[in-house]
């Protein structure tokens, strides 16, 4: 009887979180960046929608030497009079597919997936380590995850995949399993394609486990 109750609790958390994100996406159909990173990634998605991998710079006909382009070197690298975004491209391509599917509202799909993974894997980790599963709510509400789920940013999806990796690696540390090792490495690899600094966290995690 305990298993269905646990699953019901997890799905309830997921449903509530999804409701907030969907309501937000309906109320704010235009993309909400909040940070300039999101705007830079959105410009890359827009360029992809125009069948261009490089950033579209409409002023290049007047500024042929690419002297006055507005793209910050923090986000873009200049190459042959074009601007190439320097972020890992995985999130941009994922978001582009969602953008093609639903327009601006599609930009919230990665966040929905991220919140789903976050709640499910935090709850499973708590269950595995015999910790109160309400920790998932506490972390969701009291950590930066809460504002991130309303932003066009890769952090939510990255964190969900990383927690999936943690869950399988914790499971493997409690009872060695080839399946857990493969899944832990697979999800860590996916997360690494979103945020390269995960390499540091993975080194710490593998040392600890």
QUIRA-V838360 format. One line per field, one symbol per residue. ss: DSSP state (A for helix, B for strand, O for the rest). phi: phi as a letter, one per 20 degrees, with the letter a starting at -180 (. if undefined). burial: + if it has 16 or more other ideal C-beta (glycine too) atoms within 10 Angstrom, else -. A space follows every 50 residues. Layout:
ss: ???
phi: ???
burial: ???
This chain:
ss: OAAAAAAAAAAAAAAAAAAAAAAAAAAOOOOOOOOAAAAAAAAAAAAAAO OOOOBOOAAAAOOOOOOOOOOOOOOBBBBOOBBBBOOOOAAAAAAAAAAA AAAAAAAAAAAAAAAAAAAAAAAAAAAAOOOOOOAAAAAAAAOOAAAAOO OOOOAAAAAAAAAAAAAAAAAAAAOOOAAAAAAAAAAAAAAAOOOOOAAA AAAAAAAAO
phi: .fggffffffffffffffgffffffffcfffdemcfgffffffffffffe mcefffcfeffedfemedfeefffdcdeblmcddfefgfgffffffffff fcmffffefgfffffgfgffffffffffeldgffggffffeedfggfffd debefffgffffffffgfffgffebgbffffffffffffffffecffggf ffffffffe
burial: --------++--++--++--+---+-----+-+---++-++++++-++-- ----+-+--------+--+-+---++-----++-+-+-++++-+++-++- ---++++++++++++++++++++++++-----+--++-++----+--+++ ++++++++++++++++++++++-------+--++--++-++++++--+-- ++--+----
